[in-house]
Amino acid sequence: MRRDVFQAIADPTRRAILTLLAVGAMTPNAVAEHFDSTRQTISKHIQILTECEVVVQKKAGREIYYHYNPEKMKEVNIWLDRLRAMWEDSFNQLDNLLNDL
């Protein structure tokens, strides 16, 4: 199944993981320490984030570090910009209508 960035941010735990990784790279164990969930559950969330390419993994010796990929989040920003423009246009039309009354 092909996943996208919107699936990555759909879950609050994954959003929290992204917030952690935005500060700096972490190992899966370090990430898991911040949650009450099992290590296996956190690994599944990290796997989904990796599949969505919002997180990339890099090996350093025997450890795997996960890094936040801000480039992939641009898709969300582009979508939000389009949505924001649509709403602003609608509000401007409403303002014009009200001003004409």
HELIX and SHEET records of a PDB file:
HELIX    1   1 VAL A    5  ILE A    9  1                                   5    
HELIX    2   2 PRO A   12  VAL A   23  1                                  12    
HELIX    3   3 PRO A   28  ALA A   32  1                                   5    
HELIX    4   4 ARG A   39  GLU A   51  1                                  13    
HELIX    5   5 LYS A   74  ASP A  100  1                                  27    
SHEET    1   A 2 VAL A  55  ALA A  60  0                                        
SHEET    2   A 2 GLU A  63  TYR A  68 -1                                        
END                                                                             
